[in-house]
Amino acid sequence: MEPNSFKIGFYNKLKNRLFGLLCEKEKNGAWEKFLDTILIELYGLNRLDKSINYFPLIGKLSELKYLNYEYFRKTIFECMNLVEELIKNES
């Protein structure tokens, strides 16, 4: 598997997981554990290039626990847009 296709696959999976995180929050599920898992995976990305969109993504995700639902939802979609930019940078 080519490095770019691995990165694109990872970013697509991440985007889906972010949407899943929003769904988990909406149904009052275990969204905080889900968020922690996403952050742990992102912190461990030493093989993937950490581009300019990586750092705002980490910052926004790290603050989700402190946001009310309205801002939580808005921030999730902002993060999904950042991931989309990461995908475009790899294509």
C-alpha positions as CSV (number, residue, x, y, z in Angstrom):
1,M,0.0,0.0,0.0
2,E,1.4,3.4,-1.0
3,P,2.0,5.9,1.9
4,N,-0.5,8.4,0.4
5,S,-3.3,5.8,0.2
6,F,-2.6,4.8,3.8
7,K,-2.9,8.5,4.9
8,I,-6.0,9.1,2.9
9,G,-7.6,5.9,4.3
10,F,-6.7,7.0,7.8
11,Y,-8.1,10.4,7.3
12,N,-11.3,9.1,5.9
13,K,-11.7,6.8,8.8
14,L,-11.0,9.7,11.2
15,K,-13.7,11.8,9.5
16,N,-16.2,9.0,9.9
17,R,-15.2,8.6,13.6
18,L,-15.7,12.3,14.2
19,F,-19.3,12.0,12.9
20,G,-19.7,9.0,15.1
21,L,-18.5,11.1,18.0
22,L,-21.2,13.6,17.3
23,C,-23.8,10.8,17.2
24,E,-22.5,9.4,20.5
25,K,-22.8,12.9,22.1
26,E,-26.4,13.3,20.8
27,K,-27.5,10.0,22.3
28,N,-25.7,10.8,25.6
29,G,-23.4,7.8,25.1
30,A,-19.8,7.3,26.1
31,W,-18.6,10.1,23.9
32,E,-15.7,11.2,26.2
33,K,-14.0,7.8,26.0
34,F,-14.6,7.8,22.2
35,L,-13.0,11.3,22.0
36,D,-10.0,10.2,24.2
37,T,-9.4,7.2,21.8
38,I,-9.4,9.6,18.8
39,L,-6.9,11.9,20.5
40,I,-4.6,9.1,21.5
41,E,-4.5,7.9,17.9
42,L,-3.7,11.4,16.7
43,Y,-1.0,12.0,19.3
44,G,0.6,8.8,18.2
45,L,0.9,9.7,14.5
46,N,4.7,9.9,14.2
47,R,4.7,8.4,10.7
48,L,2.2,10.7,9.2
49,D,3.2,14.2,8.3
50,K,1.8,16.7,10.7
51,S,0.8,19.4,8.4
52,I,-0.5,22.9,9.2
53,N,-4.1,21.5,9.6
54,Y,-3.0,18.9,12.1
55,F,-2.4,21.3,14.9
56,P,-5.7,23.2,14.8
57,L,-7.4,19.8,14.6
58,I,-5.8,18.6,17.8
59,G,-6.5,21.9,19.5
60,K,-10.2,21.8,18.6
61,L,-10.6,18.2,19.6
62,S,-8.9,18.7,22.9
63,E,-11.4,21.3,23.9
64,L,-14.6,19.5,23.0
65,K,-15.1,18.3,26.6
66,Y,-15.6,21.9,27.7
67,L,-18.1,23.0,25.0
68,N,-21.9,23.0,25.2
69,Y,-23.8,21.0,22.5
70,E,-24.2,23.9,20.1
71,Y,-20.4,24.7,20.0
72,F,-19.5,21.0,20.2
73,R,-21.5,20.3,17.0
74,K,-20.1,23.3,15.2
75,T,-16.5,22.3,16.2
76,I,-17.0,18.7,15.1
77,F,-17.9,19.9,11.6
78,E,-14.9,22.3,11.6
79,C,-12.7,19.4,12.5
80,M,-14.2,17.3,9.7
81,N,-13.4,20.2,7.3
82,L,-9.8,20.2,8.6
83,V,-9.6,16.5,7.9
84,E,-11.0,17.0,4.4
85,E,-8.1,19.5,3.9
86,L,-5.6,16.9,5.1
87,I,-7.1,14.5,2.5
88,K,-6.8,17.1,-0.3
89,N,-3.2,17.7,0.6
90,E,-2.4,14.0,0.1
91,S,-4.2,13.7,-3.2
